[in-house]
Amino acid sequence: VQLQAYGGGLVQAGGSLRLSCAASGRTFSSYSVGWFRQAPGKERDFVAAIKANGGYTYYADSVKGRFTISRDNVKNTVNLQMNSLKPDDTAVYYCAASNRLITSSIRRSDRYHYWGQGTQVTVSS
């Protein structure tokens, strides 16, 4: 499966952005999809994920209540709605997918097999 992330940009603190991850492949519904982010000089961190089929969602504590992940298996997309953005949310955001994830591994970037190219999100104070 090939992934393409888009929707990043520059926004003021308190604003909103919607990231999308578009996937190729006819079996996209069988893939769990995660969003990760990496700020300069920092490790790649888990942001949110949505399981295949059942659509259970998971969030990092730092974004819970502000970000919402959703998927449209007809359009082969996963969206990340980001509200109440903070300067600390500034990073390159990546989407990733795997059809072999178990729940206990969903926050681990090394468990995802397919990655998009990343999209920059910059939140100004």
N, C-alpha and C positions, 0 to 999 in steps of 0.2 A: 504494500500500500504506500502511496506517496501522499505527503502532507504539505499543505501550504498555509502558513499563518499570515494573517493580515489584519489591519484595523488599528494598528498603533498610531501614535502621534503625540503631540504636545498639548497638555491640558493644565489648567490651573488647579491648585489644590481645592478639593471639594467637588470637582467636576466628575464627568463620567466618560468612559470609553467602552466600546464593545469590540472585543477581539473575536475573530472567527478562524477556524481551522477547517479548511476544505480538504477532503480526502478523495482519492481515486479508489477504485475497486468496488466490486459488487457485494462484498461481504463485510462492509464497514460496520454493520450492526453487531458483528461478533467481536469487535475490537473495543477494549477499554481505552479511553483517551484522557490524557492528563495535560495540564498546563504547568510549566515550570518557568522560573525567571532567574536571571543572573545579572546582578549589578556589577559594575567594574570592580575588580579586585576581590570579588566574593564568589562563593560556591553557587552552583545552580541549586535553587531551592524549589521544593514542591509548593504549588499554589492551590490547585484544585484538580479533581478527577471525576470522571463519570464512568460507571461500569457499562459493559456491553449489555445489550438486551434489557435487563431489568432497570438500568438507568440510575442505580444508587449513586449518590454524590458524596464527595469528601472534600474537605477544605482545610487549609492551613489555619491555625488559630489567628494569625495576623490578618486574614482577609475574611474570616467568617462574619456574616452579617452585612458585608459590603459587596462581595463578589458572588455571582451566581453562574454556575455552569449548566449548560443544557445541550441537548443534541437533537438533530433532525436526521433520522436515518434515511429518509426519502431523499433529502438534499445532500446527504453525506457531509454534513457539517457539524461541528461542535462550537458553541459560542461561549464566550466568557464575558458576561456583563459586569463591568467594574464601576461601582459607584463610590461616592465619598472618597475619592482618590487622595492620597497623601504623597508628599515628596519621597517618602521611603518606598513607595511602590515603583519608583523609577528603576527600570531594568529592561533588558531584552527578554521578551516573553517567547517561549517555545511551546509548541504543542507536540505531543508524542503519543504513540499508540502501541498497543500490544494485544494479541489475542490469547496470551498465556498468563495473564495476571491473576494472582489470587489476592484476596482482600488485604492480607497482611503486608503485601508488597506494593500496594498501589501508590504509596508516597515515595518509592525508591526509583530514582531516575535510571539506575542501571538495569531495571527490569523492563524498560520499554525498548522496543526493537526498531521503531520507526520514528523519525524526527522531522519536523518542519524546519524551515530556515531561520525562524525568529523574526520578531517584529518589535521595534523600539517603542517603549512607552516612557515618556518624560513628563513628570508632574512638577510644575513650578510652584514655589511657595508665594 
